[in-house]
Amino acid sequence: MTSIEHKAPRRSLWAKHKIFETNSIILVIGVLLVISIGGLVEIAPLFYLRNTIETVQGLRPYT
């Protein structure tokens, strides 16, 4: 035998995608992860909203 190590062939992108298609639990976990990150991105600016609103005299807000 030679001392050269054999590397495993790299998986293509479609082969990696097939893992998500065949394992529904991994797909559900991935979907929940993506939705939660997207939700945080949408909600985070609302915590800083009061800092960015300028008050205008004579203008009454609806709420």
Residue, then its C-alpha position, 0 to 999 in steps of 0.5 A: m500500500t502507498s502512504i497516500e491518503h485517499k480523500a472522499p469525493r466531495r458531494s455536489l450541491w444537489a447531493k447535499h440538498k437531497i439530505f434535506e429532501t429525504n430527512s423531513i426532520i432535518l428539513v423542519i429544523g432548517v425551516l424553523l431556524v430560517i423563519s426564526i432568524g427572519g423574524l428576529v431581523e424583522i422585530a429587532p428594529l422595532f426596539y430602536l424605533r423610538n430613537t429614530i422617530e422625530t416629534v413634530q409640534g402640532l401633529r397628533p399621532y393616531t395612537 
